[in-house]
């Protein structure tokens, strides 16, 4: 009797279960991995969409798997949403945007059209995630999606991974996505930075994600070289890991022997210390821990040697950061969000400065305080290993 009661209750529960009446089967969807945006004639936009291509399993019956795991579809229209709606005409499937890794925008298009209006679809539609990465590309953007990946299944995934690795392991670019870029553009200063993508000078098949593109009022206004991005990351307290060349003599002298240290840990903090009507001063405090990777002219056999070496590292870092700050001031591009900090500390003063903030930023003064600690020399030998 108890068994019959349980069976009746179980069968009754089936009638209250809901079903997926509006589901879409996987063969009806095209999963987008990345897109490239270029200019087309007549003021139209060329949209190249990279869709993941499913492959047969190893044990399946049939021919060989295709050479590449993606297919590119190009559609052209006056707006991005209309170009997206035309993709099923070529693909035969409705696009699914929840797996999108990357958006590449050509340098020419980024200079002539506001990016936040160009990409508004991705902020409004429910499928794309705000973690989608953004890049500005040298030349046409679609050519990068036509390249074969080295390791990953799609070139979109490879470029996505390259951005993360370049930002975290070498400090030569920054990680940016739709959310971060949107927050930068909606800030008081309104400047934004995204990674820059280009081909290697020695090979037309090797891509580089290094340096950053500078956006002002939503348009591309310039680029920062990878070497300066390292110093910028130090200022922004986003530097994770990387190598630093230390000149044997004066850091300002070119073509001299250098040594190398690995930055193991870095913490930085900066604050405006003087907010006056015609004066803006900023104090930067930076603490570093480094490990010696290569010695060619220094010794670390005594405490005095170690202090001297650390002092050399400090001077090198100071010079590099000062060079980057001076470059930003000359370019009149507030990349560290100094204007946002001024707004937080003194909104009424910011109201006076905002209209000519670029000039105010260019005339600001920075005071750097760098402290370096050598925590490891790599071996028990505190001098060049093979030097007689």
PyMOL commands that set and color helices and strands:
alter all, ss='L'
color gray80, all
select helices_A, chain A and resi 2-14+26-28+41-43+80-85+87-91+107-112+115-118+120-124+142-145+155-170+178-185+226-236+303-331+338-345+347-362
alter helices_A, ss='H'
color red, helices_A
select strands_A, chain A and resi 29-39+45-52+70-77+94-96+102-106+133-137+191-199+207-216+219-224+242-247+258-276+279-294+365-376
alter strands_A, ss='S'
color yellow, strands_A
deselect
rebuild
show_as cartoon
